[in-house]
Amino acid sequence: MRPIMLLSKKQQSATLESLNILCDIFWGPDITKCSRLIKRDYFQQFEKLDAIWKHTSPGVLDNLRGFIGNFPDKASLFNFLEEVYIRIFINARTSIVPLYQSCYDNGSTQQIEPRALLMGPSAVLMQERFADKGLSLANNLNEPPDHLAIELEYLYFLLQEGWSKQDDVLILEAAAFNGDCMLPWVTVFHDRLAAESDCPFYPLVAALLVAYLKGLKNTLKMQHGDALKQR
């Protein structure tokens, strides 16, 4: 079967670099990340993609840059984002938006107890995906396999391997994982983040993530359709 190649090498690179940025952000802030985040060109790869996909909500990138521009240096940005990340995503009493797909398996947007829903069907399925690809989580990583950043890393793996090896099977799997697995629950994740009124950063990044997944879905859907016709 002829390999699928709709995106140029530069577009593939922008797709992967943008995905890596999203993954870094949802792993949580550190001083090194914030030193990169505070640079004006940090989100430029998304602008390259938006010229192709046209899915980014108007003003998202400008609003992100405007928010980051309020901080004089990387240390002040880190200190602020660290507190917000813990409050929104980690703290059992204040967390409003869990980072785990298992917490969204029923599609509910109601308040939930994150710790009670860990290692649900989505986490088990992710373990099976890793095993099928000969992958495993790092021994020092104390997170369920359906953590948002882990799923983004897995999507990165499928795309990078598929494009570098010109492997249609991996690209088709990336299409299914992106559109059928990630996009539905990440959309709910984004909707729940709308309740966060004190810090716009993570709601804006979630909007960027949804736009990214939608744009990627459309591109890979075209690739998927071509592959089906060739079989």
C-alpha positions, 0 to 999 in steps of 0.5 A: 500500500502506498504511504500516506503523505499529505503533510510536508516534512515542515508541516509534520515537524510543526505538528510534532513540535506543537504536540510536544509543547502541549504535553510539556504544559500539561505535565506541569510547570517548572523553571526550565519550561517557564524560561522557554514559555516566556519567550515571544516565539514559544507558540509560533509552531501553532501559527504555522499549523493554524494557517493550514487547519484554521481551527484555533479560536480567534485571539487564543494565541494573542491572549496567551502571549498577553497573559504571559507578558504580565510576568517580568521573569521566568521565576514569577511566572513559574511561582504563579503557574505552579500554585494554579496547576496544583489548585486546579489539577492536583489538590483533592479539595480544590481540583475542578478538572482531573487530568485523567481520562478515566474521570470522564469515561461516563461523559459527565460534566458534573463534579466528580471525585478524581481519586475514586475514578483512577485506573478505570477502563480508559487506563486499562486500555492505555496499558494494553496499547503500550504493551501492544507497542512494546512500550512501558511507563518509566518506573519513577512515574507515579501516574495512571497511563491515561494521564493527559500528558501521557496520552499526548506522548502516545499520540506523538509516538504514533505520529512520529513513528508513522511519518518517519517510517512511512507506516500507514498502520501507525498513522491510521492508529494515530487518527483513531486515537486522536479522533475517537479516544482523545478528542471527546474527553478532552472537549469535556475537559476543556468545557469544565475548565471554563469554571476557572476564572482566576487564571486564564492560562490553562483554559486558553491552553485547553482551547488550544489543545482542542483546536489542535486535536480538531485540526489534526483529526481533519487532516488524518481523516483525509489520510484515513479515507485515502488509505481505505480506498487503497485497500 
